[in-house]
Every structure is written in C-alpha cells, then in structure tokens.
Amino acid sequence: MIPVSRCIISLKDVYYSWPCVRNDQSRKKWALENINLDIYEGEFLAVMGENGAGKSTLCMLFNGIIPHSAGGRLLGSVNVDGEDTAASSVPRLALKVGMVLDDPDTQLFASSVRHEAAFGPENLMLSAREIEERVEQALFAAGLAGFEDRIPSTLSGGEKQRLAIAAALAMRGKILVLDEPLSRLDAQGAADVMSLLSELRRKYQITVVMAAGESPVIAEFADRVCVLHNGRIAALDSPGKIFADRGLPEKCGIQPLNAGANSPEKTLNASSARGGVSRAPAVEIRNFSHSYAGRNAGNPALQPGRDYGKNSPSVENISLIINDNDFAAITGCNGCGKTTLLKSITGLLRPDTGDIFIRGKNIRELPVSSISGEVGFVMQNPDNQLFTDSVYNEAAFALKNARLPKKEIKKRVEDALEMAGLRDPNAFPHELSRADRAKVVLASVLAMGCRIILFDEIDVGQDYRGSRHIMNIACELHRRGFTIVFVTHNMSLVDEYAHRVITMNKNGIYEK
C-alpha cells in the first residue's frame, strides 16, 4: 500500500546515456529512456530487472552522481525533496540522500570501521558527542557493534555491505537508496537489514528505494515495484500484481516467487553421483585453522602485531573431504571463513595449523603455480581477476607465461572458451556483462587444465538469469567429471544445484 504523503522524488521525461566507451557504436544509446516516476515520502519502492536494465543507473540519479560525477547526457528533470539535481551538487544532495552501492569496496576507504561510519557526520561539522552517538547507533543497527577497530578491508563481503549501510544511516537523510544491498548478506543478515529498514520507515518516515533481485523479500516488504526492461519502465505496481503476472518475470529476467524447487536433472545427477561408487578425495582438509589476528598474513591492510579483538576473522579446526566429481555447496553466516577456506585451498593463504591435500599432495610443499594447475578459483568479483585486452588473451595469459607451444595454447584456449560458453574471443572483458566476465575467469582456469573449480559467491551482482547461466555451466562441467565447490548465501541455488550442502560457522562445519 502506497503511503498517503507528499511526493519526495519526481522524475519527468528522463533520458540518460553513459559516456561512450572505446568508440563502441553497438552500445545502447539510452541507458534510461522515457522515465516518468513519482516516489512518495515514507514509501518503500523496489526496483527490479535483469542486469543492464538500468537499475543502478536509476539509483545514481537520486544523489546527483548522474550527471555531476558520471558525465554522459541527461535529458528531462530529476527533483529530490524540492531540489533539481542537475542544478544542485553531490555534497548538497548527500544531506538528503544516503547511497549504498552494489559493490561496497568502491565506497569504503577509511582506516577503521568507526572512522568509516564517522566520515559523513564529520564533514557536517557536528560535535564530537553527536558524531559518536550517530556512529554507535548506526553500527549497532547494522550489526557491527564490536567491530569499531577493524580495518574495512579485513571484513567479509557481507560485513562490508553492512558497513556501507551503517555509513549511510549515520548521515540521517530523508531518503535511503540501496543498490542490491542483500546480495552479499547471509539469511540472518538480510533479515536484519530488512527489519532495520522497516523500523527506520516506521520511526522516521524515511523513504527507501532499493534495487534488488530477491523476489520473496520484495513481495513481503515493498509498497510498490518498478520493473525496468531495456532502460524503460515495464511495470509499476504493487508486489501482488507484479508477481501475479506470470509472463513479466520471464520477460524481464527477474526471479519468480516459486523459484528453487528441485529439478529432475539435479535429482538424477545427485543419485548417480552418490551411487555407491568409491571416489578418491580431490581435496582433503585436516584440522585446518587460519587467523588474521595479530599478524600480517600477507595482507598489507593488516598491521603486524595488532590485536583485532574478538571479531577478528578466523577459521578453526576444519576437517573436510571433497571427493572427486563432488558438486558441493558451502553456506554459512558472513565472516565465518568461507572465502578464507577457498583461498587456503588455492594456496593464496597458508594454514596456521593443520594440512590441506590436493589429490594427496600437501599444499605446504607446493608452490601456488603448481596448485593453480589443479584448482581453479572464480572470485565473487570477476573484475579483480581480469586485466588483459581480450577474452582470448585473458584465457591464454598463464599459458603464455608457462611458455607452452602456440599450437597447444590455441587448442586449450578454444576448448576452454567453448566449455565456458564464450563466442567472441576478441571481446574486451570489462565491456561484457557480469555473467560473461565470470565466464572469462572460468575459461582462464579451465585453460590451465584445472579439474577442481571453486566458485566464491558468483551469484553476487548477477541477475536471476545470469546466476543460473553460470550454474548450468558448472552442471555441464560436473557431467564431464569436474569437481565443483560453490560458496553462496542463495538457498535457491543450493536447492537447485548442490549434491552436498556443507555449512560453516565459527565452531567448524557440519553437513545435513
């Protein structure tokens, strides 16, 4: 139900195009086209649509990032709480609009959690007492009480997202804009954030605009849903009416409310994988522990000798066997050590105690270069692993460094691109969709000959179609005999694809 109140955001005949990149004339002219939208004070408006539909672009209109920082061409008018954003400025609009981006790494820069949350209020020239009060309340609301002295770069992805939310809350603006804030959060963290948003609306009449792909959450909390498709508004209505239209989710690439049922394909694969065949361990972990507390651990953001307190990231006493041709999901709360475990399997981190064996070989005795020929790692942000000028060169990079013959490199790369479903070897990686950028990273590790593939929350930042596209490729690799391990908070993906479910917490692991 739409709150009966004044219009606080109004968009009239808005068109927007991003600055041209690499003279690519095939790039769509308008990222947003003919947008007319009124948002009311105290309303919760959800913005949905597939990747590239214009959700993030729409969000960046409200605090003036577009046009003041992003450039490009903006037509029409955007009015926020009585101000024309084109005639205002980002600092001025920041007093009204708190913004949480989809990638928290792009907006975290301070030396501690406390200083990050305090940065905005400090720039308002508030008293030290007022700043301290705001920071304390914001961190408590975001579930980060006790994390004040942690360095932001040492937080898990979900904890970074909470910190970005806390920093926005500390500004106490009238409007809170969140771009995919739940994608990195565990189930409890997502529930906490939604509960917090509901409380803020009830107490302070804060207006919430949230781009999100979690249909069950949107159905429960939103007053209205704005569905974008190819930069245009495809639908604008109550959640009940939006999700009752069965054709709309399929057309616009959003998650149906009934997604997540077991598929016959998965059931068949699971039964065949568990059919009593004795399989050798691909990865064996014995009494593994790793802690960042009080030491550098190879991370320059961690100060040697400093005590990071009770909330220091650590993994303790993990024992686990991943068998050859397993298809396993690892789930668990933010900060419990899932990514640390994957990095340790790949040799990027070394155990404090215990041992990790890759096909019977202890990684303590192996260089990272040898491990990378056995274990491929697709990180949650593929942009951190892409650096060349073409898809082909990305997949060939490690092979060239290994000085393999050109003919062998060509065959390996072509086979890897085919397995990853990439058709244009000359494409510039950073201009591809997020799903395709993840596929480029996957092709790179496949070209290395890896038969054990680790995916770390590859659904983060993906739309419904993109995440399932990647997981369907993982299914095909599993059918070809690969060992697949994926970390996720998305229980729909776990239900649809995993043959084993391994749950981590601070005390270790268990299987259902």
Secondary structure, DSSP 8 states (H G I E B T S, - for coil): ---SS-EEEEEEEEEEE----TT-TTS-S-SEEEEEEEEETT-EEEEE-STTSSHHHHHTTTTTIIIIIT-SEEEEEEEETTEEGGGS-HHHHTTTEEEE-S-GGGT--SSSHHHHHHHHHHHTT--HHHHHHHHHHHHHHTT-TT-TTS-GGGS-HHHHHHHHHHHHHTT--SEEEEESTTTT--HHHHHHHHHHHHHHHHHH--EEEEE---HHHHHHH-SEEEEEETTEEEEEE-HHHHHH-THHHHHHT---TTTT---HHHHHHHHHHTSS----EEEEEEEEEEE-TTS-TT-TTS-TT----TT--EEEEEEEEEETT-EEEEEE-TTSSHHHHHHHHTTSS--SEEEEEETTEEGGGS-HHHHTTTEEEE-SSGGGG--SSSHHHHHHHHHHHTT--HHHHHHHHHHHHHHHT---TTS-GGGS-HHHHHHHHHHHHHHTT-SEEEEESTTTT--HHHHHHHHHHHHHHHHTT-EEEEE-S-HHHHHHH-SEEEEEETTEEEE-
